[in-house]
Amino acid sequence: MQTGSLIRDDGVLLPFDGSAVERGGLRLVRVGQRLTVDLLDDRVIGLRIVGIEPPNGTM
C-alpha cells in the first residue's frame, strides 16, 4: 500500500495513506505535481489530478 505526504500551498504538511491514493485512482504522482486534495477533518481521504476522474467516476 502506498503512503506519503504532501505540502499544501500554505506550507502545511499532510500525510496520506494508500486508501487516499486508491480512491482517486492514481498510480503515480510526480514531485511538484499539483493535485486536488479531498480532506475530512484535516485528514487526506482522496487525491486527484484536476480533469482526470477516478475509474469509478465517484469523488
Secondary structure in CASP SS format (residue, H / E / C, confidence):
PFRMAT SS
TARGET T0000
AUTHOR 0000-0000-0000
METHOD secondary structure of the structure
MODEL  1
M C 1.00
Q C 1.00
T C 1.00
G E 1.00
S E 1.00
L E 1.00
I E 1.00
R C 1.00
D C 1.00
D C 1.00
G C 1.00
V C 1.00
L E 1.00
L E 1.00
P E 1.00
F E 1.00
D C 1.00
G H 1.00
S H 1.00
A H 1.00
V H 1.00
E H 1.00
R H 1.00
G H 1.00
G C 1.00
L C 1.00
R C 1.00
L C 1.00
V C 1.00
R C 1.00
V C 1.00
G C 1.00
Q C 1.00
R C 1.00
L C 1.00
T E 1.00
V E 1.00
D E 1.00
L E 1.00
L E 1.00
D C 1.00
D C 1.00
R E 1.00
V E 1.00
I E 1.00
G E 1.00
L E 1.00
R E 1.00
I C 1.00
V C 1.00
G C 1.00
I C 1.00
E C 1.00
P C 1.00
P C 1.00
N C 1.00
G C 1.00
T C 1.00
M C 1.00
END
